[in-house]
Amino acid sequence: MQIKVLFDKDALDENLRTGWGVSFLVDDKILFDTGEKGQWLTENMEALGVDVSGIEKAVISHEHWDHTGGLWEVLNRRKGLTVYGCPHFSSGFKKKVKAAQGNLVEIDKIREISKDIFTSGEMAGRFHGDYLPEQALFVKTEKGVTVITGCAHPGIEKILEKAKEKFPNEAMYLALGGFHLMRDDRRVIELVAERFRQIPVKKIGPAHCSGKVAENIFRNKYSDDFITLKVGLAIDI
């Protein structure tokens, strides 16, 4: 199985669009988050040979603009696409998905949405003091479990622990995506990195809102098991 990076802040090729937010394609059919702008996302898809009509489902981690921005263009090109959201997403988001002829499915608990691909269900996050619902993806392969996050507002450690509870006998192979550590001080990030090693998580790919300090700390701790995420990269899991 593969994960393709469709959107992030850096790219393998200067002709690929970059910006704020992330978008990943899992197993060539599950779209996780959509970056900040639909035109940029679809341009990257075309450049990378990704056919929008082949996408079966979209999972939105949380409804911030830099994770939902490309969804509307995807829905415009892929009418009737199933979109997985959280029960406590805003009524405005839900109405907009339905108005775009998307099939909205609200997930409150861990659910398998495709063979060996699971959403975590709604988890409680905080943003500027307010409740923020968010979900992650858990992908099970022969190598172990891969955890994909949008921003990890509930806490990356809590998300990893939920994955471990779901798959207690499986190795944690890879964690990638936004970890939302860019505003934390170095000591806090060091403690998070130590927790990754204790779980243990074999490989790491921090992106988006993880922050440069966190990326450097994880790179030092993980060495060859650190994955530098860039648009255009395909990761075998």
C-alpha positions, 0 to 999 in steps of 0.5 A: 500500500502507498501514501502519496503526498498531494499537498504540503509546504515543500515539494520534490519538484518546483512545478508542484504547488505548495502552501499551507495545509496537507493532503494525502492519498491512501491506496490511490482511493482514500483522500485525507484532507485537501490543503488550502486551495482546490486549484492547487490541489487538482493541479498537483493531482494532474501533475502526479497522474492522480485521477479524481474519478478514482477517489472513492472517499474523502476524510476531513481531519478537521474543518480548518480552511487549510484542510478543507480548502480543496474539498469543494473543487474535488466535489465539483469534479467528483459528484456524490463522493462520500465525505467522512466528517466528525459529528461536531463539525459545524452545520455550515460545513455539513450544509456545504458538503450536501449542497455540493452533492457530497455524501456526508458520513459523520463518524464518532468512533473508530470505523473501518472505511475501506479494507484495513483503513480506519478513521479514529472517529471524533477526538476532542481537540482545543484551538484558541480555547475552544473545542475542536473535533478532529479525526485521524486515519489508521492504516494496517499493513504487514509492516504495522500500523501507520497513523496519518494526522491533519493537525493533531489538535487532540495531541499526537500522543493521544492519537497514537495511544488510541491507535495502539489501543485499537491494534494492541498486537500490531507494531506502530510502523509510521506516524506522519502529518501535522503534529501541531508542535510549532508553538511548543517549547523545545523541552515539550517537543523533546518529551513528545519525541521520547514518547514516540520512541517508548511506544515505539513508533518505527518511522516518523514524517512530521509535516505542516504545523509540526514546526522546524524545531520539532522536525529537527528534533525528530530527525536527530532521534530517528536518523534514517527512519525520518521521512522528509515529506514533500509533495510528490513523494510516495511512501510504501507502507 
